[in-house]
């Protein structure tokens, strides 16, 4: 794999992106050269045929001009020329197959590398990057944009080199065949090349707009499929259809705009080529009448003329693929060059096994380092084994606090420490491997229940998985399925209820046996009876672990060692339940409005 630093040079968003993509071929060394070696051999075989055909025709016409018909020498020459045509045609076919096969293999290898690099980079990029970019757009870049780059490397680049070789070789042979006729058609080349350059510069921004419209279409599709239950629940199918039709129409209109440009280009190119051909026919005919050009030479020149016009016609395909690939490569390297807001420092250390002391020291945080702070001067300390409950209205900063502990985001100012280690000074892997997280939005992956519970520890034994599931009150409902722990969960856990998914997510976190637990309202999607089971298990498992809990129910709050009451990004009050009821009007208000309704049921 090419080193990441070699791919992160500036210029990915412009024409340099395509050059960088082509440089991926250097990873395959001599294999990258093979298609062009076979191309040269195929082109030489192709260029040999017209001269042999010309020799055949001259042998026939010379023999017929004699009174006795074809002489033995003429027949032998005719046979040799015919045999040569067959041999060179076979060689051309063989080398053409090899060039296409090896070029396709190389292009698929480059696409493989690009997709893997994109996936690695997308996973490495911090939450802030994903906050600014839509999933559908990232998917298009990893699929359609990579395919367009692959298509150019596998076909367009080969066509370009072939066209240059064929035009150069043909011009040399045309001038060696008939200088005066070659000079007649020579002005066609610069005219044609200027036309292609003009159309290439015009088409480039059009292709960029096509990819942007395609990204928007893919975003609509991805969001609709992800939220299909909501769409159906609110009977919004027709509205979503209108939205998709609008995006699809934008793509179609932009594609038609590009097609209109090229439907004007190709007839113009063919007109230019036909004008050149007419001039060659006129002046060549005069030379034949004047006996300064033989029929064999004329046929040879005509075939070479086809070899000259054929690559000129291919330039239309080449420009189309190059324009699309250039735009797509720029979009790919925009991601590969994206700056990661959260990275390991060059001298980052491995976080040793922690006891669980968590310290927030005057932490302030702004999204994207601009706008109003989401957190302002937040300070608190959690001793090992303590449970910290976070309370506050929506938007008060609860989720931001728990996202900053595993460094999903970095503090704008201030410091976060675990056992005295600043989280910025340790490696991300060693930090996150010691933190168990259950987010409010439960995400399960395609596979079995066992796979999902063992997501963070793929080598965990079945007994360990069952122990974690039992602790999360999930074992009983798992065993009620015919396949037990081998039950497929479906896409995003579609075959499970919300409460079941949440208990599997809790088991997944507990299997890591972390010293620090983060529970983001982790019992919000379960009924009270199930919550009581989960809470009882968590009470046991949180002993000796530092736990940060976002809770909306009294059962979690009243037993917490510390309660942080957040208001507009600041810690408005902190303490234990009884203390805060007496000293914090805001806590009393939250308790009465959000929590007290659950008290009788909990009791």
matplotlib code that plots the C-alpha trace (Angstrom):
import matplotlib.pyplot as plt

x = [0.0, 1.3, 2.1, -0.6, 1.8, 2.5, -1.1, -1.9, -0.2, -2.2, -4.0, -6.4, -9.3, -8.0, -6.4, -3.6, -6.0, -6.0, -2.2, -2.1, -4.6, -2.5, 0.5, -1.2, -0.1, 3.5, 2.7, 2.5, 5.8, 6.4, 2.8, 1.8, 4.1, 2.8, -0.4, 1.7, 4.3, 1.5, 0.0, 3.2, 3.4, -0.3, 0.1, 3.2, 1.4, -1.5, 0.7, 2.3, -0.9, -1.6, 1.9, 1.4, -2.0, -0.5, 2.2, -0.5, -2.5, 0.6, 1.6, -1.9, -2.0, 1.5, 0.9, -2.4, -0.7, 1.6, 0.3, 0.8, -1.1, 0.4, 3.9, 5.2, 7.2, 4.1, 2.0, 4.7, 4.8, 1.0, 1.0, 3.7, 1.9, -1.4, 0.3, 1.9, -1.5, -2.9, 0.2, 0.1, -3.6, -3.3, -0.5, -2.5, -5.4, -3.2, -1.5, -4.7, -6.3, -3.2, -3.2, -6.9, -6.7, -3.6, -4.9, -8.3, -6.5, -4.3, -7.3, -9.3, -6.2, -6.1, -9.8, -9.3, -6.6, -8.6, -11.7, -9.7, -7.9, -11.2, -12.8, -9.8, -9.8, -13.5, -13.3, -10.3, -11.9, -13.3, -17.0, -16.8, -16.0, -19.0, -21.1, -20.3, -20.7, -23.7, -23.4, -24.8, -22.1, -19.4, -20.9, -20.9, -17.2, -16.3, -18.4, -19.2, -16.2, -13.8, -15.4, -14.9, -11.3, -10.9, -12.6, -10.1, -7.1, -8.3, -9.5, -9.2, -5.5, -4.8, -6.8, -4.8, -1.5, -2.7, -4.0, -0.6, 1.3, -1.1, -1.1, 2.7, 3.4, 0.8, 2.2, 5.7, 4.4, 2.3, 5.2, 7.3, 4.5, 3.6, 4.9, 2.6, -0.6, 0.5, 0.9, -2.6, -4.2, -1.7, -3.7, -6.6, -4.6, -4.1, -7.7, -9.0, -6.8, -7.9, -11.5, -10.9, -9.0, -11.9, -14.5, -12.4, -12.2, -16.0, -17.0, -14.9, -17.2, -20.2, -18.9, -18.3, -22.0, -23.1, -21.2, -22.7, -26.2, -25.6, -24.4, -27.6, -29.7, -27.8, -28.3, -32.1, -32.1, -29.9, -31.9, -35.2, -34.0, -32.6, -35.9, -38.3, -40.3, -40.8, -41.8, -44.4, -45.6, -46.4, -47.7, -45.0, -44.3, -45.7, -43.7, -40.5, -41.3, -41.5, -38.2, -36.5, -38.0, -36.7, -33.2, -33.3, -34.5, -31.6, -29.2, -31.0, -30.9, -27.3, -26.5, -28.5, -26.5, -23.2, -24.7, -25.8, -22.2, -20.7, -23.5, -22.3, -18.6, -18.6, -20.4, -18.0, -15.0, -16.4, -17.0, -13.4, -12.2, -14.4, -13.1, -9.6, -10.6, -12.2, -9.0, -6.9, -9.3, -9.0, -5.2, -4.6, -6.9, -4.9, -1.7, -3.2, -4.3, -0.8, 0.7, 2.7, 0.8, 0.0, -3.3, -1.4, 0.2, -3.2, -4.8, -1.9, -2.3, -6.1, -5.7, -3.2, -5.6, -8.2, -5.6, -5.2, -8.9, -9.8, -7.8, -9.1, -12.7, -11.5, -10.5, -14.1, -14.3, -11.0, -12.0, -15.3, -13.6, -10.7, -13.1, -15.2, -12.2, -10.5, -13.5, -14.0, -10.3, -10.5, -13.5, -11.7, -8.6, -10.7, -11.5, -8.0, -6.5, -9.1, -7.6, -8.6, -9.4, -8.7, -5.4, -2.7, 0.2, 3.6, 4.7, 1.4, 1.8, -0.2, -2.7, -1.8, -4.7, -6.7, -8.3, -11.1, -10.4, -12.0, -11.3, -12.8, -10.7, -12.4, -13.4, -14.9, -16.0, -17.2, -18.3, -15.9, -14.1, -16.7, -20.0, -21.3, -19.7, -21.6, -19.8, -18.4, -15.9, -17.1, -15.2, -15.8, -13.9, -15.1, -13.3, -12.7, -15.9, -18.2, -21.4, -21.9, -25.4, -25.8, -29.1, -30.3, -32.7, -32.1, -29.1, -27.6, -24.4, -24.9, -24.1, -21.2, -19.5, -19.7, -18.5, -15.4, -14.2, -13.3, -12.1, -14.9, -14.3, -11.4, -11.9, -11.5, -9.9, -9.3, -8.2, -9.7, -7.7, -8.0, -5.9, -3.9, -3.2, -4.4, -6.5, -4.7, -1.4, -2.4, -3.2, -6.8, -6.9, -5.5, -8.0, -11.1, -10.4, -10.8, -14.1, -17.4, -20.1, -23.8, -25.2, -28.8, -29.1, -28.4, -26.5, -26.3, -24.5, -25.5, -24.6, -25.6, -26.5, -23.2, -21.3, -22.8, -22.1, -18.6, -18.1, -15.4, -13.8, -14.1, -12.1, -14.5, -15.7, -19.4, -19.4, -18.1, -20.7, -23.5, -22.2, -22.3, -25.8, -27.0, -25.7, -27.6, -30.8, -30.6, -29.9, -33.5, -34.9, -31.9, -32.5, -36.2, -35.1, -34.7, -31.1, -30.2, -27.0, -26.6, -29.9, -29.3, -30.2, -31.1, -30.0, -29.5, -31.1, -34.5, -35.6, -35.3, -37.3, -35.9, -35.4, -33.8, -31.3, -30.5, -29.8, -27.5, -25.7, -25.3, -23.9, -21.5, -20.1, -19.9, -18.0, -15.1, -15.0, -14.1, -13.0, -15.1, -18.7, -20.6, -24.4, -26.3, -29.8, -29.3, -32.6, -34.8, -36.2, -37.2, -40.2, -40.0, -39.8, -36.9, -35.3, -35.4, -33.5, -31.0, -30.5, -30.0, -27.4, -25.7, -25.7, -23.5, -21.4, -20.7, -19.1, -15.5, -16.1, -16.4, -19.8, -21.1, -24.8, -27.2, -30.5, -34.1, -35.5, -35.2, -33.8, -30.5, -30.4, -31.1, -28.2, -25.6, -22.5, -22.6, -25.3, -24.2, -27.1, -26.3, -27.8, -26.8, -23.4, -22.5, -22.6, -25.4, -25.2, -23.6, -24.0, -26.1, -29.8, -30.9, -28.5, -29.5, -33.2, -32.5, -29.9, -30.7, -34.1, -33.1, -32.6, -35.8, -37.6, -36.1, -36.8, -40.4, -41.1, -39.0, -38.3, -40.9, -43.5, -41.4, -40.9, -44.1, -43.4, -39.8, -40.8]
y = [0.0, 3.4, 5.5, 7.8, 10.8, 10.3, 10.7, 13.7, 16.4, 19.5, 19.6, 16.8, 19.0, 20.0, 18.4, 17.1, 14.6, 12.5, 12.5, 11.3, 8.5, 7.4, 7.3, 4.5, 2.3, 2.7, 0.4, -2.5, -1.7, -3.8, -5.0, -1.4, -1.3, -4.5, -3.1, -0.4, -2.9, -5.0, -1.8, -0.9, -4.4, -4.4, -1.0, -2.0, -5.1, -2.9, -0.4, -3.2, -4.4, -1.4, -1.7, -5.4, -4.7, -2.1, -4.6, -7.2, -4.8, -3.6, -7.3, -7.9, -4.8, -5.3, -8.9, -8.1, -5.4, -8.0, -10.0, -13.3, -12.5, -13.0, -14.3, -16.9, -14.2, -12.1, -15.0, -15.8, -12.2, -12.1, -15.2, -13.9, -10.6, -12.4, -14.6, -11.6, -9.9, -12.9, -13.2, -9.5, -9.6, -12.5, -10.9, -7.7, -9.7, -11.5, -8.3, -6.3, -9.0, -8.9, -5.1, -5.0, -7.8, -6.4, -2.8, -4.0, -5.9, -2.9, -0.5, -2.9, -3.0, 0.8, 1.0, -1.6, 0.6, 3.8, 2.3, 0.9, 4.2, 6.1, 3.7, 3.9, 7.7, 8.0, 5.9, 7.8, 11.2, 12.8, 13.3, 17.0, 16.0, 13.7, 16.4, 18.6, 15.9, 13.8, 10.1, 9.9, 12.1, 10.0, 6.9, 8.3, 9.2, 5.7, 4.0, 6.1, 8.4, 5.6, 3.7, 6.7, 7.0, 3.2, 3.4, 6.1, 4.2, 1.0, 2.4, 6.1, 6.3, 3.3, 4.9, 8.1, 6.4, 4.3, 7.4, 9.1, 6.1, 5.4, 9.1, 9.4, 6.1, 6.8, 10.3, 8.8, 6.1, 8.6, 10.9, 7.9, 6.8, 10.1, 13.4, 15.7, 13.8, 13.8, 17.6, 17.9, 16.3, 17.6, 20.8, 18.7, 17.6, 21.0, 22.0, 18.8, 19.0, 22.7, 21.6, 18.8, 21.2, 23.7, 21.1, 19.6, 22.9, 23.5, 20.0, 19.9, 22.0, 20.2, 16.9, 18.4, 19.5, 16.0, 14.4, 17.0, 16.3, 12.5, 13.0, 14.9, 12.1, 9.5, 11.4, 11.5, 7.7, 6.9, 9.0, 7.6, 4.0, 4.6, 6.2, 4.1, 3.3, 6.9, 7.6, 4.9, 5.8, 9.4, 8.4, 10.5, 8.2, 10.7, 13.6, 11.5, 10.5, 14.1, 14.9, 11.9, 12.9, 16.4, 15.1, 12.6, 15.3, 17.5, 14.6, 13.9, 17.6, 17.9, 14.7, 16.0, 19.2, 17.2, 15.0, 18.1, 19.4, 16.1, 15.5, 18.9, 17.9, 14.6, 15.8, 18.7, 16.4, 14.1, 17.1, 18.1, 14.6, 14.3, 17.6, 16.2, 13.0, 14.8, 16.8, 13.6, 11.9, 14.9, 15.2, 11.5, 10.9, 13.5, 11.6, 8.3, 9.9, 11.3, 7.9, 9.2, 7.1, 3.3, 1.8, -0.2, 3.0, 4.7, 1.9, 1.9, 5.6, 5.3, 2.7, 4.8, 7.7, 5.6, 4.9, 8.7, 9.5, 6.6, 7.9, 11.4, 10.0, 8.2, 11.5, 12.2, 9.1, 10.0, 13.5, 12.3, 9.8, 12.1, 14.9, 12.6, 11.0, 14.3, 15.6, 12.3, 12.1, 15.6, 14.6, 11.5, 13.3, 16.0, 13.2, 11.7, 15.1, 16.1, 17.3, 15.1, 17.3, 14.4, 12.6, 11.0, 13.3, 12.3, 11.5, 10.0, 7.3, 4.2, 4.8, 2.3, 0.4, 3.0, 3.2, 5.6, 9.1, 11.5, 15.2, 18.0, 21.1, 24.4, 22.8, 25.0, 23.6, 25.0, 23.0, 23.6, 26.2, 28.8, 30.2, 30.1, 27.6, 24.4, 24.0, 26.9, 26.3, 22.9, 21.5, 18.4, 15.4, 11.8, 9.5, 5.8, 3.8, 6.9, 7.2, 10.7, 11.5, 14.3, 16.1, 19.1, 20.2, 19.3, 21.2, 21.8, 19.9, 16.4, 14.5, 16.7, 16.0, 12.2, 12.6, 14.4, 11.8, 9.2, 12.1, 12.0, 15.8, 17.7, 20.6, 24.1, 25.1, 23.4, 19.8, 16.4, 13.9, 10.2, 9.2, 12.4, 11.7, 14.3, 12.5, 14.4, 12.9, 9.2, 7.1, 6.9, 3.1, 2.8, 5.4, 4.1, 0.4, 1.2, 3.0, 1.2, 3.2, 2.7, 5.5, 6.7, 5.8, 2.1, 0.8, -2.9, -4.4, -7.1, -10.5, -12.5, -11.4, -13.0, -11.0, -7.8, -8.4, -9.4, -6.4, -4.9, -8.2, -10.5, -13.2, -13.5, -16.9, -17.8, -18.1, -14.5, -13.3, -15.0, -13.6, -10.0, -10.7, -12.0, -8.9, -6.7, -8.7, -9.9, -13.6, -14.7, -13.1, -14.2, -17.8, -17.5, -17.3, -20.7, -19.9, -18.3, -16.3, -17.2, -15.3, -12.8, -9.3, -8.0, -4.7, -2.1, -4.7, -4.5, -7.9, -6.7, -4.4, -1.1, -2.5, -5.7, -3.7, -1.5, -4.5, -6.0, -2.6, -2.7, -6.2, -5.1, -2.4, -4.7, -7.4, -5.0, -5.0, -1.3, 0.8, 3.7, 3.3, 5.9, 5.3, 7.8, 7.4, 3.7, 2.6, 5.0, 2.5, -0.2, -0.8, -0.2, -3.9, -4.4, -1.2, -2.5, -5.6, -3.7, -1.1, -3.9, -5.5, -2.1, -1.3, -4.4, -3.9, -0.2, -0.9, -0.2, 1.5, 5.2, 5.7, 8.8, 8.4, 10.6, 9.7, 10.8, 8.6, 8.9, 5.3, 6.4, 9.8, 9.1, 6.6, 8.7, 9.8, 13.1, 14.8, 17.5, 19.9, 21.5, 24.6, 26.1, 24.5, 25.3, 23.4, 25.1, 22.8, 19.6, 17.4, 14.5, 14.1, 15.2, 18.1, 19.4, 19.3, 21.7, 24.0, 24.0, 25.4, 24.2, 20.6, 20.7, 21.9, 19.1, 16.6, 17.6, 17.9, 15.1, 12.6, 12.6, 10.9, 7.8, 7.6, 5.7, 3.1, 2.7, 2.2]
z = [0.0, -0.9, 2.2, 3.3, 3.4, -0.3, -1.1, 1.1, -0.9, -1.8, -5.1, -4.8, -5.7, -9.1, -12.1, -10.0, -8.4, -11.6, -11.7, -8.1, -8.9, -11.8, -9.6, -7.7, -10.6, -9.4, -6.5, -9.1, -10.7, -13.8, -13.9, -14.6, -17.7, -19.2, -20.9, -22.6, -23.7, -25.3, -26.7, -28.5, -30.0, -31.0, -32.7, -34.6, -35.8, -36.9, -38.7, -40.7, -42.4, -44.8, -46.3, -46.9, -48.5, -50.7, -51.8, -52.6, -54.8, -56.6, -57.2, -58.7, -60.9, -62.1, -63.1, -64.8, -66.8, -68.3, -71.3, -69.6, -66.4, -63.0, -63.0, -60.6, -58.7, -58.4, -57.1, -54.5, -53.4, -53.2, -51.1, -48.8, -48.4, -47.6, -45.1, -43.5, -43.2, -41.4, -39.1, -38.1, -37.6, -35.3, -33.4, -33.1, -31.7, -29.2, -28.0, -27.9, -25.6, -23.4, -23.2, -22.3, -19.7, -17.9, -18.0, -16.5, -13.8, -13.0, -12.9, -10.6, -8.3, -8.2, -7.5, -4.7, -3.2, -3.5, -1.9, 1.0, 1.5, 1.4, 3.9, 6.2, 6.0, 6.5, 9.6, 10.8, 10.4, 13.5, 14.3, 13.2, 9.6, 9.5, 11.0, 8.0, 5.3, 4.3, 4.2, 0.7, -0.7, 1.0, -0.5, -4.0, -3.7, -2.5, -5.3, -8.4, -8.3, -7.8, -10.7, -13.0, -12.1, -12.6, -16.0, -17.2, -15.9, -17.4, -20.7, -21.2, -20.4, -22.6, -25.4, -25.0, -25.3, -28.2, -30.0, -29.6, -30.8, -33.7, -34.8, -34.5, -36.3, -39.0, -39.7, -40.1, -42.5, -44.4, -45.1, -46.2, -48.5, -50.1, -48.8, -50.9, -49.9, -46.2, -46.4, -47.7, -44.7, -42.1, -41.2, -40.0, -36.9, -35.2, -36.0, -34.4, -31.4, -30.8, -30.9, -28.4, -26.1, -26.2, -25.5, -22.8, -20.9, -21.3, -20.3, -17.1, -14.9, -16.4, -15.2, -11.7, -11.6, -12.7, -9.8, -7.3, -8.6, -8.3, -4.7, -3.9, -5.5, -3.5, -0.3, -0.8, -1.5, 1.5, 3.9, 2.6, 3.0, 6.4, 7.5, 5.6, 8.8, 9.5, 5.9, 6.0, 9.5, 8.5, 5.0, 3.3, 0.4, -2.2, -0.8, -0.8, -4.3, -5.3, -3.6, -5.3, -8.7, -8.3, -7.6, -10.4, -12.8, -11.8, -12.6, -15.9, -17.0, -16.2, -18.1, -21.1, -21.0, -21.2, -24.0, -25.9, -25.9, -27.2, -29.8, -31.2, -30.9, -32.8, -36.0, -36.1, -35.8, -38.5, -40.7, -40.3, -41.0, -44.1, -45.5, -45.1, -46.7, -49.7, -50.2, -50.1, -52.6, -55.0, -55.0, -54.8, -57.8, -59.8, -58.9, -60.1, -63.4, -63.8, -63.1, -60.1, -57.6, -57.9, -56.8, -54.1, -52.7, -52.8, -50.9, -48.4, -47.9, -47.5, -44.8, -42.9, -43.3, -41.4, -38.7, -38.4, -38.2, -35.9, -32.9, -33.6, -33.1, -30.0, -28.5, -27.8, -25.6, -24.0, -23.2, -21.7, -19.5, -18.6, -17.6, -15.4, -13.9, -13.2, -11.3, -9.5, -8.5, -7.1, -5.0, -3.8, -2.7, -1.0, 1.5, 1.5, 2.2, 4.7, 8.0, 11.0, 14.0, 16.4, 15.9, 18.0, 18.8, 17.4, 21.0, 22.2, 24.8, 25.4, 28.3, 31.0, 32.7, 34.4, 37.8, 36.5, 37.9, 35.4, 35.5, 33.4, 34.0, 32.7, 29.5, 26.7, 23.4, 20.1, 17.1, 14.2, 16.5, 15.7, 16.9, 20.4, 22.8, 23.5, 26.8, 28.9, 31.6, 32.6, 35.6, 37.7, 39.0, 39.3, 41.6, 40.6, 41.0, 41.2, 39.2, 37.7, 36.5, 33.9, 33.8, 31.8, 29.1, 25.5, 24.2, 27.6, 26.7, 28.3, 25.1, 24.3, 27.6, 27.1, 23.5, 24.7, 27.1, 24.4, 22.2, 19.6, 19.8, 21.4, 23.8, 22.4, 25.7, 29.0, 29.6, 30.2, 32.2, 33.1, 36.1, 35.6, 31.9, 29.5, 26.9, 24.1, 25.2, 24.9, 21.8, 20.7, 20.7, 24.2, 25.4, 23.8, 24.5, 28.2, 27.9, 27.4, 25.6, 25.1, 23.0, 23.0, 19.3, 19.2, 16.1, 15.3, 12.4, 9.9, 11.4, 14.4, 17.9, 19.1, 16.5, 17.7, 21.4, 20.6, 18.3, 20.5, 21.4, 18.4, 20.1, 23.1, 23.9, 23.8, 27.6, 27.9, 25.5, 27.4, 30.7, 29.3, 27.9, 31.2, 33.0, 30.5, 31.0, 27.3, 27.8, 28.2, 25.1, 23.1, 24.1, 23.1, 19.5, 17.7, 16.7, 20.1, 19.8, 16.2, 15.3, 12.5, 13.6, 10.1, 8.7, 11.6, 13.9, 12.1, 13.5, 17.1, 19.2, 20.5, 24.0, 22.7, 20.6, 23.6, 25.8, 23.2, 23.0, 26.8, 26.6, 23.9, 26.2, 29.2, 27.4, 27.2, 31.0, 30.9, 33.9, 32.6, 31.4, 29.4, 29.3, 27.1, 28.4, 27.9, 29.3, 27.5, 25.0, 27.5, 29.7, 33.4, 34.3, 31.9, 33.1, 36.6, 35.6, 33.6, 36.4, 39.0, 36.8, 36.1, 39.8, 40.3, 37.3, 37.9, 41.3, 40.9, 37.6, 36.9, 35.1, 33.4, 32.8, 31.0, 32.6, 32.4, 35.2, 38.9, 39.5, 38.0, 39.6, 43.2, 43.6, 41.8, 43.7, 41.8, 39.8, 37.3, 36.4, 33.1, 31.8, 28.4, 28.4, 32.0, 35.3, 37.1, 40.1, 41.3, 44.3, 45.5, 45.0, 48.5, 48.6, 45.2, 46.0, 48.8, 47.1, 43.3, 42.1, 38.6, 39.8, 41.7, 38.6, 36.4, 39.1, 39.4, 35.7, 34.1, 36.9, 39.6, 37.4, 37.4, 41.1, 42.0, 39.3, 40.3, 43.8]

ax = plt.figure().add_subplot(projection="3d")
ax.plot(x, y, z, "-o")
ax.set_aspect("equal")
plt.show()
